[in-house]
Structures are given as structure tokens and as C-alpha cells.
Amino acid sequence: MTTLKIENVCKQYGKLETVRGVSLQIEAGERVALLGHNGAGKTTLMRMILGLTPITSGVISIKGATPGSRSARSSIGFLPESVAFHGALTGREQLQHFARLKSATTLRADDLLDRVGLSDAADRKIRTYSKGMRQRIGLAQALLGHPKLALLDEPTSGLDPVSRHEFYDIVEELSAAGTAVLLSSHALTELETRTDRIAIMSKGKLLADNSLAALRQTARLPIHVNVTTSEADADRIATELGGERVNGRSVILTCQQDHKVAMLGQITALGAAIKDVDVTPAGLEDLYRYYSNVGEGA
């Protein structure tokens, strides 16, 4: 079932159009990464979904409800990029306050403090918290009330690598429970295996919206193959495969996706001279640059 539907949405401030004809749909349980440079229109789009910024034209619905309506607000969990809490309150007091606002139980608040790794610091004043700890409180409040749609704006900002991994585990749990997730982030590499679709915005327009595999196929960026051999064989293998020798024992090759299997067959046929093979497809950073450059001409 569709949780979030955005149809041909525009936002204008005078003559400045910050969002230009964006259409995007997210089903229950889907995880969609929203990418774009600063000023691309991501934050404006999120604010329109939340009902904080009026729509100039087009339609947004959250489970069929209008942004800003009571029904829509009760369906959304939101984690802003910059979280701010009352420093004189403890983590537990702050989250229990949000629980009352969302008609959730204090037991649920305590469970979430444990889930985001703050149970040991729950009774400390928030002013003593690090940025990463405040971000975890922000994530916990976004999860209150079992939201149907989670809007997460730069959610891993300030988190250490272990906490980032734990954060994405929580996102997977949300998705498995049927929550639709729209996640905006500049940390591109961590999104590659943690989202179902990638949506890329530039200059207010939506330039791409598909799975990582489909974006790779459309962009047709080359695959890089690193062949490791012996120093004695490197020149011969580079010549036979049409690659470039680097670092003594490595040969670098490139090919398109539909030629990958044939190239690997050529490499395998060289037998014992091949010590190792690494295949690296275009990463999300490469795809983001490609689609953003395409958008420059739009």
C-alpha cells in the first residue's frame, strides 16, 4: 500500500522555484534514499511533506491524508538534521515528554532508550550529552508511536561507525514492520546496501528514482577490474587483456556490465598466472556525480 505519494509538486518563492515538478511514491516498508547537494530542494520537499511549508502546486498525501493534518502528523516520525533538546532535562524525561505528546507509553520510551543505546545515560542531563548521543535521542523520538512514515534528515550525523551500523539495523526493523522510510544523507557509501531505491535531486528537479542496479544499468558507467599477477607476468597479461599495469603486479581493466562475464572468462583462461581478481562496479558516489551532471543540462 502506498504510504507517501508526491505528484508533480512545485514550490515557488516569488520567481525562485526551489522544487520543480517532483513526483515520488513510497510504499509501505520501502527504504528510499533522497540525495542532492545543498540547495537541491531536499529539505524544502521534506518540509512540505511535514506540512511546515505550503505547496505551490501539486499534491502530497500521507496514507491519503493532507500534510499538516492531524492524521498525517500522527503517521509521521521525523528526525531533523539538527536536533535540539532542553539541556536541563534528562534523556528519559525528554523522551517521556515526547511519548506523552504522541500518546505513547513511558514504557515504550524506556524501551527505545535501550534500543538506541542510551539506557546507561538515560538519567543524565542532556546538556552533558555528545552530539551523537543527542542524535540518538532524536532517533528514539522519531520512533515513538510506531510511525507509518519515517523522515530522516542526515540521521547518522555525529554517530561513530558502530552507532551508524546500529542505526541502519533499526531502519531495517522499521522497514520489516511496514514503515516507509525516506532518508536524506550525504554519506553515500553507507546507503548502497541499506536502501531499496535511490532518488537524486538537483536544482529542485528529481533526476533519478530507481534501484542501485537499475541506475547503474542506465548510466552505463564502466566496471573496474583489478587483476593481481606476478611481476614477471604483469606486462604480458596487461597486453593480452588490454589493461594498464600499475603497482608492479596489478593490471587495471574496465568494461561495461554486459561484458563483465566475458572479461572474467578471459581472465580465468590465463590460469595460474592470475593470483587474484577484484571487480568494482560504479559506486553510489559515481552515480550521484553522473546524474547530477546530467541534470546540469536540464
Secondary structure, DSSP 8 states (H G I E B T S, - for coil): -EEEEEEEEEEEETTEEEEEEEEEEEETT-EEEEE--TTSSHHHHHHHHHTSS--SEEEEEETTB-TTSHHHHHHEEEE-SS----TTSBHHHHHHHHHHHTT--HHHHHHHHHHTT-GGGTTSBGGG--HHHHHHHHHHHHHTT--SEEEEESTTTT--HHHHHHHHHHHHHHHHTT-EEEEE-S--GGGTTT-SEEEEEETTEEEEEE-HHHHHHHHT--EEEEEEE-HHHHHHHHHHHT-EEETTTEEEEEE-GGGHHHHHHHHHTTGGGEEEEEEE---HHHHHHHHHHHHHT-
